């Protein structure tokens, strides 16, 4: 359903490419990825769907060990400063140390 809607909007999707790196433009207005054959893609939005241990983590706070929350159906990364904006969210998604 997602792919059909995106294609309906005229967004080109390419499959069967292995992403080996992610990057941000120097001005921070674009994101992108590099595939194993050396192709570089740049876009307004990049969905890093390469699973736990994503290479995109270097851009969004570093490597994070996967910990079950008991309710997550998807994972997202965002600047940690956003947690300070909502105490309830901050408490629910508090950082867990490597020994926890």
Secondary structure, 3 states (H helix, E strand, C coil): CHHHHHHHCCCCCCCCCCEEEEEECCCCCCEEEEECCCCEEEECCCCCCCCCCCHHHHHCCCCCCCCCCCCCCCCCCCCHHHHHHCHHHHHHCCCCCCCC
